[in-house]
Amino acid sequence: MAVQGGYTILIIPLGTALSNLHALRFFIWLKQMQQLERERDALLQGLDMVNQVRDWLQCHLLEAQKRQKHMGAQASEVPLKNWGVPFSSPENPFHQQAIVVLKEQNHLLTKEVSQKCHRIAQLEEEKASLCKQLKESWGYKLPSHKEFTFI
């Protein structure tokens, strides 16, 4: 999702430089847009990382469940009296603790993803608002904010 390349540099002649009020507003707006785009890219990159970690955890959880199921099948084939150690049931405290830890990690990752999605939505709204303000202050139609990519 995140942008892989570098950032684009946009050079715009400012007429009479920063003494022109419109040029100054535009310059400040460009800087804000650039900052928002960079923050959005960082959040998207973080979201990608969280998704990769979630996928990795799910994969390893499935493998652990398969091993556990396989061990359960093996246990039913071997008489308990031949084991020399007590039977390890699914109610084993170690397994319960591992399940609790995994559930907590899953909850935290889900919460973090929700927060990142909410922040991205806020940034998109702020970006749209800035575009609208700029359009109103200049009094002419600007291209849609979706057409801007200040990176």
C-alpha positions as CSV (number, residue, x, y, z in Angstrom):
1,M,0.0,0.0,0.0
2,A,2.7,2.5,0.9
3,V,4.6,4.4,-1.7
4,Q,7.8,2.6,-2.6
5,G,9.7,5.4,-4.4
6,G,11.0,8.7,-3.2
7,Y,9.1,11.9,-2.9
8,T,8.3,14.2,-5.8
9,I,9.6,17.8,-5.7
10,L,7.3,20.4,-7.1
11,I,8.9,23.8,-8.0
12,I,6.3,26.6,-8.5
13,P,7.3,30.2,-9.3
14,L,5.8,32.4,-6.6
15,G,5.6,35.7,-8.6
16,T,6.8,38.3,-6.2
17,A,8.1,35.6,-3.9
18,L,6.8,35.2,-0.3
19,S,5.7,38.9,-0.1
20,N,2.6,38.0,-2.1
21,L,-0.1,36.8,0.3
22,H,-1.6,34.2,-2.2
23,A,1.9,32.8,-2.9
24,L,2.6,32.5,0.9
25,R,-0.8,30.8,1.5
26,F,-0.1,28.4,-1.3
27,F,3.4,27.7,0.0
28,I,2.1,27.0,3.5
29,W,-0.6,24.8,2.0
30,L,1.9,22.8,0.0
31,K,4.0,22.3,3.1
32,Q,1.0,21.0,5.1
33,M,0.0,18.7,2.3
34,Q,3.5,17.3,2.1
35,Q,3.5,16.7,5.8
36,L,0.1,15.0,5.7
37,E,1.2,12.8,2.8
38,R,4.3,11.7,4.6
39,E,2.3,11.0,7.8
40,R,-0.2,9.0,5.8
41,D,2.6,7.0,4.1
42,A,4.1,6.2,7.5
43,L,0.8,5.1,8.9
44,L,0.1,2.9,5.8
45,Q,3.5,1.4,6.1
46,G,2.8,0.6,9.8
47,L,-0.6,-0.9,8.9
48,D,1.2,-3.1,6.3
49,M,3.6,-4.3,9.0
50,V,0.8,-5.0,11.5
51,N,-1.0,-7.0,8.8
52,Q,2.1,-9.0,8.1
53,V,2.6,-9.7,11.8
54,R,-1.1,-10.8,12.1
55,D,-0.7,-13.1,9.1
56,W,2.5,-14.6,10.5
57,L,0.8,-15.1,13.9
58,Q,-2.2,-16.7,12.3
59,C,0.0,-19.1,10.3
60,H,2.0,-20.2,13.4
61,L,-1.2,-20.5,15.4
62,L,-2.6,-22.8,12.8
63,E,0.6,-24.9,12.8
64,A,0.5,-25.1,16.6
65,Q,-3.2,-26.2,16.4
66,K,-2.3,-28.9,13.8
67,R,0.6,-30.2,15.9
68,Q,-1.7,-30.2,19.0
69,K,-4.4,-32.1,17.0
70,H,-1.8,-34.5,15.8
71,M,-0.5,-35.1,19.3
72,G,-4.0,-35.7,20.5
73,A,-4.5,-38.3,17.7
74,Q,-1.2,-40.0,18.8
75,A,-2.3,-40.0,22.4
76,S,-5.5,-41.9,21.6
77,E,-3.4,-44.6,19.9
78,V,-1.0,-45.2,22.8
79,P,-2.2,-46.6,26.1
80,L,-1.8,-44.1,29.0
81,K,-0.1,-46.7,31.2
82,N,2.9,-46.9,28.9
83,W,3.6,-43.2,29.1
84,G,5.5,-42.8,32.4
85,V,4.2,-39.2,32.7
86,P,0.6,-38.0,33.4
87,F,-1.5,-37.3,30.3
88,S,-1.3,-33.7,29.2
89,S,-4.9,-32.6,28.5
90,P,-6.0,-29.5,26.6
91,E,-6.7,-28.1,30.1
92,N,-3.0,-27.9,30.8
93,P,-2.2,-24.5,32.4
94,F,0.7,-24.0,29.9
95,H,-1.8,-24.3,26.9
96,Q,-4.3,-22.1,28.6
97,Q,-1.7,-19.5,29.3
98,A,-0.5,-19.6,25.7
99,I,-4.1,-19.2,24.5
100,V,-4.6,-16.2,26.8
101,V,-1.4,-14.6,25.6
102,L,-2.3,-15.1,21.9
103,K,-5.8,-13.7,22.4
104,E,-4.4,-10.7,24.1
105,Q,-1.9,-10.1,21.3
106,N,-4.7,-10.5,18.8
107,H,-6.8,-8.0,20.7
108,L,-3.9,-5.5,20.8
109,L,-3.1,-5.9,17.1
110,T,-6.8,-5.5,16.2
111,K,-7.0,-2.3,18.4
112,E,-3.8,-0.9,16.8
113,V,-5.2,-1.6,13.3
114,S,-8.4,0.2,14.2
115,Q,-6.6,3.2,15.5
116,K,-4.4,3.4,12.4
117,C,-7.5,3.2,10.1
118,H,-9.2,5.9,12.2
119,R,-6.1,8.2,11.9
120,I,-5.9,7.6,8.2
121,A,-9.6,8.6,7.9
122,Q,-8.9,11.7,9.9
123,L,-6.0,12.7,7.7
124,E,-8.1,12.2,4.6
125,E,-10.8,14.4,6.0
126,E,-8.2,17.1,7.0
127,K,-6.7,16.9,3.5
128,A,-10.1,17.4,1.9
129,S,-10.9,20.3,4.2
130,L,-7.6,22.0,3.3
131,C,-8.3,21.6,-0.4
132,K,-11.7,23.1,0.0
133,Q,-10.3,26.0,2.0
134,L,-7.7,26.7,-0.7
135,K,-10.3,26.5,-3.4
136,E,-12.6,28.9,-1.5
137,S,-9.7,31.3,-0.8
138,W,-8.6,31.4,-4.4
139,G,-12.1,31.5,-5.8
140,Y,-11.6,29.1,-8.7
141,K,-11.9,25.3,-9.1
142,L,-8.9,23.2,-8.1
143,P,-8.6,19.6,-9.2
144,S,-10.1,17.1,-6.8
145,H,-8.0,16.4,-3.7
146,K,-7.7,12.8,-5.0
147,E,-5.7,14.0,-8.0
148,F,-3.1,15.6,-5.7
149,T,-0.1,13.4,-4.7
150,F,2.4,15.5,-2.8
151,I,5.0,13.1,-1.7
